[in-house]
Amino acid sequence: MLRFLIRRSLGAVVILLVISAVTFFLFYAVPRDPAMLACGKNCTPDALAVIRKNMGIDEPVPVQYFHFMVGIVAGRQFNVGDCPAPCFGYSFANQDPVWETILDRFPTTVSLTVGGAVVFLTIGLSAGMIAAWKKGTVIDKAFSSMSLVLSSMQIYFIGPLVLALVVYNLELLDQPKYVPLTQDPVGWFMGLLIPWMVVQIIFTANYTRLSRSSMIEQLQEDHVRAARAKGMSGKYVFFRYAWRGSLIPIITIFGVDLGSLFGGAMITEWTFSLPGLGTLAVNSVQNTDLPMVMGVMLFAATFIILFNIIVDAAYAFIDPRVRLS
């Protein structure tokens, strides 16, 4: 296990370095100068030079990238003040510390992501198990047909429709908003209920089909047939043997889908104007805010990579046949 964690951690560092380098250098391929945007229309060369120096973009791009990466580990000194590690710099748009801004926005995104995952895993796995248990019946065909329809939906399309129907027309719920869980648990739940329902639609459909096919495959395995031959009840075999084995491909796909789920949460935030990392990322790109873009990208990538390592390590606990070699 220790060798596995060390190997995956080293691989994660390499991946993060590649992501940071690609994002940083692609930023300068955009034909928009953040210093010019900050300087305004009546900008003089002297004023532009001062702004470039204050932003830390008055040096060659490779040197800027080196200073940025060193600042993450050791901190940096800016004209606006000292930036302790992990330092992602200060926003070009409002001079706010990037790291503090990300930590302030992260609870919204993690609430939306985790809540959506709980919803679609609960509904999707349950529907898939029922469809597998009732294979060939009307229930199975209904769940399969519904999953095909839902999988064609898109968040940016279904979100405004649900908002218009549930909030504005039927007035069943209030406008989605984020309230800290520690401040008001009920307000937190009700404020994110509609976004959870929207972000889970596509994933629920996919996991219904995946759970059904995986469970049907497990029911045909030799060890499941042997359990039945020993006289064990159908329900006991279904949940004790088949269900556990069917989780392996589901966990594998879930680890891969985490990036899509994180991206879906960001799109959902933008759709419902929730103050999370998704809204922050979109606004940062529009404002040509390099420090904020880099901070959000690296933070999101680190979160996804760490979760995938945890998922890989969980294989050995779910299926004894899996070994972390």
Secondary structure, DSSP 8 states (H G I E B T S, - for coil): -HHHHHHHHHHHHHHHHHHHHHHHHHHTTSS--HHHHHH-SS--HHHHHHHHHHHT-SS-HHHHHHHHHHHHHH-EEETTEEE-SS---B-TTT--BHHHHHHHHHHHHHHHHHHHHHHHHHHHHHHHHHHHHTTTSHHHHHHHHHHHHHHT--HHHHHHHHIIIIIIIS--S-------TTT-HHHHHHHHHHHHHHHTHHHHHHHHHHHHHHHHHHHTSHHHHHHHHTT--HHHHIIIIIHHHHHHHHHHHHHHHHHHHHHHHHHHHHHHT--SHHHHHHHHHHTT-HHHHHHHHHHHHHHHHHHHHHHHHHHHHH-TT----
